[in-house]
Amino acid sequence: MINKQSNVYTIIYITVMVVVVGAALAFTAMSLKDRQQENADADKMKQILQSVHVATERSTVVDTFSQTVTSQFIVNAQGDTIATGDAAFAVDMAKEKSVAADKRQLPVFVCTLADGSVKYVLPLAGMGLWGPIWGYVAFDEDGSTVYGAYFDHQGETPGLGAEITKPAFTDQFEGKHMFIDGQFIPVTVVKKGQKPAGAGDYVDGISGGTITSKGVAAMLDDCLLPYRAWLDSVRK
C-alpha cells in the first residue's frame, strides 16, 4: 500500500485529479457547444435587426430574423454574387479582414420591413483601444443613404469608447451618404467640432474616446470600400 505521506502518492493523486477534472471540463464544453453556438447566432441576428431598428426578444429573435431578413448572399469586390443562402451568415468578418480586400467574401443581408421598404445590411469588424469592435450598417434602396447603424465592442472603456453602442453616437449615421457626387466616400468619424478635409459626410466622435472613434472610422473605410462596386450597382 502506498504511503499517503510520500511524494509518489502526491504525484499520483495530482495526476489523477488533473485527468478527471480535464475530462469533466472537456465533456462539459462539448455538451454546451451547440447551445453556445445557438446563443452566438441569436446575438448576431439581434444585432443585424437592431441596425434596421427592429427590436426583438431572445425568445423571438430567430422568428423575427427569418421574417425580416428575406434574402442573404455573398458578393466579391467586383460586385458579383458568389454564394447565396446561409453561407452569408457564417462569414466571419474579423477573419475576412486578414484577407486582401479584393479577395474577401462580403456578406449582404436584405431586410424587408413592415412598411415594405427594403434595406441592405453590411457587416463590419475592426479594432478599438482595448480589443475588437464590430457593427452593421444598413443602407436604403439607393445603395448610398444610411438607414441605421449598430456598433459593439469587446472591452472598450465604460463612459468613453464604450459609448459607440449608444444612440447618441449611432443615430448620427442616419441619413448620411456614402456616395458624394458619384464618388464612394465612407462616412468618417471626426473630433467633435471639427470637419474632415474631404467632401464626405461625417459624424462626431466620442468625447474622451479618440482611439475608439478612430477605430470606427478605420473600420468603416476598411470594410465598406470592398463593397463599392456592389453598392454602385444598387445605386444605378
N, C-alpha and C positions, 0 to 999 in steps of 0.2 A: 504493500500500500504506500502511495506517495505521501511524503511528509508535507502537510499543508503549509509549513513554515519555510519550505525550501524554495530556491529560485526556480527549479524545474516546474513545480506546481504553479507558481505565479505566472510563468511564461505560458504554460498550457491553458490556464484559466483565461488569461487575457486573449490568447489566440482564439479560443472557443467563443468568447464573448464577441470579439470582432466579427467572426464569421456569422454568428447568429444575428447580431444587430444589422450587419451589412445585408444579409439575406432578407431580413424583415423590411428594411428600408427599400431594397430593390423591388420586393413584392408589392409594397405599398405604392411606390412610384408607378409601377406598371399597371396596378389596379386603377389608379387615378388618372392615368394618361388620357384616356378618352374623355373623361369629364373635364380635365384641364383644357383640352383642345376645344371642347364644346363652349366652355366659358370664354376662351380667347376669340373664337369665331363670333360669338354673340356680342362681345365687346366691340369687335371690328365692325359688325353690322350696325350697331348702335351709333358708332362714330360717323359712319357713312351717312346714316339717316339724319344725324344732327347737322351735317353740312348743308342739308336741304330743308332744315327747320322742321323735321318730322320727329316728334317726341314719342318715345315708347318705353315700356317697362321691360325688365328682364324676361318676364314670363310670356311676353307677346312679341319680342323683338324678331324672332325668326319669321313669324307670320307677317309682321309689318314689313320686314325687309323683302320677302318674296312678293308682296303685293306692290311695293313701291319701286323696287329695282326690277324693271321689266326686261332688261337686257344687260349683258355684260360681255366684254370681249377684250382682246389684247391687240394693240397696234404696234407698229415699229416706227422708227424715226422718219421713215418716208411717208408715213400716214396710211400704210396698208394694214388691213386687218389680217392677223396671222393666226388667231385662235379665237374661239367663241365658247360661251358657257362658263362653268365653274372654274376653269383654268385661270380666269382673271382674278378671282377671289384668292386663289392660292399664291399669287405672285407676292414675294416679299420685297417691298421697295427698298428696304435697308440694304439688302443683298444686291439688288439691281444697281445701286449707286456705285458699287465696286466695278461695274462693267462699263465699258466705253459708251458714251451717250448714244452713239449711232447703232449700238448693238443691243440695247435694252429691250426688255419686254415691258410694254406700257399699258397697264390696265385702264379700262374705261367702264364706268358704271352708269347706265342710263336709268334715270328715275322719272317716273310719271306720277305727278302729284294729283291730289284730289280734284283740282280745278282743270285737269287735263294737260297742264303745261309740262314740258319735258326739260330736264336738267341733266347735265353731264358732270359726273363727279370723277376727279382725278386725284390719286393718292400722292403724298409727299413723304420724304424722310430726310432727316438731316441731323446736325449736332448742335447742341446748345452749350452752355457753360460747363455743366457737370455731366452731361450724358446725352443720349439720343432724344431728339424731338421728332414729331411726325404730325401729319394732318391730312385734311382733304379739302379741296377747293371745288365748289360747284359752279358750273357755268350755265348761263341761259342758252337758249337755242341758237343765238347768234354766234356762239363759239368765242365770244370776247368778254361779255359782261359777266362779272362775278355775281352770282346769286347768293352764295353763302360760303362760309369757311369754318373749319374746325381745326384746332391745334391742341396737341397734348405733349407731355414730356415725361421723362423717367425720374429726374431728380433735380429740377431747377429750384432755385431758392424761393420759398413762400413769400409772397408780398412783393417780389421782384420779378425774376424771369418766369416764375410760375404763372404770372398774370396773363401769359399768352392764351390761357384757356378761357379767360373771362370775356363776356360780351363786349366790355369796354374796348377790347382790342379787336376781337374777331368781327364785330359789327362794322368796323371801319372799312372792311373789304367789300361790303355790299355795294354794288353799282359801279365799282372800279372797272377799268377796261384793260385788256391785255394787248389789244391792237390799237395803236395810235397812228393815224394817217397811213394805214396799211402796214406799219412796222410792228412786229411782235415784240413787245416790251413788258415783261412780267412786272406786276405791281411790286414796288420796293418798300422797304421799311426804313424810315429816317428818324433822326433825333427830333423830338417834339419841338416845333417852332422853326425847323429847317425845311428846305426843299431839295430834291435831288438835282443833280446837274443836268440830267437829260429831260426829255419831254414826257416821260411815262407817268402814270398815276402812282400815288404813294399813300402810305398811312403813317401815323405817328407810332414810334417805338415805345417800349415800356420804360418809364422813368426808373432809373437805377438798375435796369436790366439790359444794358447796352449790348453785351456779348450775346445774350439770348436773342435779342432783336435782330442783331446781325446774322445770327444763325438762321432765323426765319427767312430773312431776305435772301441769304445764300441758298437755302432750301428751295425757295420759290424759283430762283434762277435755274438751279441745277436740275430740278425735277420737272419744271414746266417747259423749258426750252426744247427738250426732245419731242414734246407734243406739238410743236409749232406747225408742222406740215398737216397733221390731222386736224388741229383746230382751224387752220386756214381753210381746209376743205369744207369744214362745217360752216364757217363764216361765209363762204362763197356759194 
